[in-house]
Amino acid sequence: MSITTHTFRVEGMHCGSCALLIDDTLSDLPGVRSTQTTVKPSHSTVELAATQTSPEDVIAAIATLGYRAEEFL
């Protein structure tokens, strides 16, 4: 199984609790091996098993929490 690392810019976080909420939500997605979200510089780095979860799935999960995310390419 191929593991890929993706970094996302996340807008709308205000504190460490926001980052923890995102990490908890992303950890529940199938195929997420690790996630680290920081308020400054407003990034989330996620290791994914590519066959189970896509970067678009990560963006959608973050959006359900009320934040806006986009992948750094």
DAVENUR-V19316 format. One record per residue. SS is DSSP state (H for helix, E for strand, L for the rest). PSI is psi in whole degrees, -180 to 180 (none if undefined). D_LAST is the distance of its C-alpha to the last C-alpha in whole Angstrom. Layout:
((SS,PSI,D_LAST) (SS,PSI,D_LAST))
//
This chain:
((L,130,22) (L,130,19) (E,129,17) (E,151,13) (E,131,11) (E,143,9) (E,134,8) (E,141,9) (E,131,11) (E,124,14) (E,142,17) (L,-4,20) (L,143,21) (L,-20,24) (L,177,25) (H,-30,25) (H,-35,27) (H,-46,24) (H,-42,21) (H,-40,24) (H,-44,24) (H,-47,20) (H,-43,21) (H,-43,24) (H,-46,23) (H,-34,20) (H,-25,22) (L,-12,24) (L,140,22) (L,136,23) (L,-6,20) (E,117,19) (E,-35,20) (E,157,19) (E,137,18) (E,115,18) (E,135,17) (E,142,19) (L,-46,20) (L,113,19) (L,36,16) (L,50,16) (E,154,13) (E,125,13) (E,126,13) (E,131,14) (E,125,15) (E,143,16) (E,109,18) (L,-27,16) (L,-11,19) (L,-38,20) (L,136,17) (L,164,14) (H,-33,11) (H,-35,13) (H,-39,16) (H,-46,15) (H,-43,14) (H,-40,17) (H,-41,19) (H,-38,18) (H,-33,19) (H,-20,22) (L,-5,23) (L,12,22) (L,161,19) (E,132,16) (E,150,13) (E,147,9) (E,139,6) (L,131,4) (L,none,0))
//
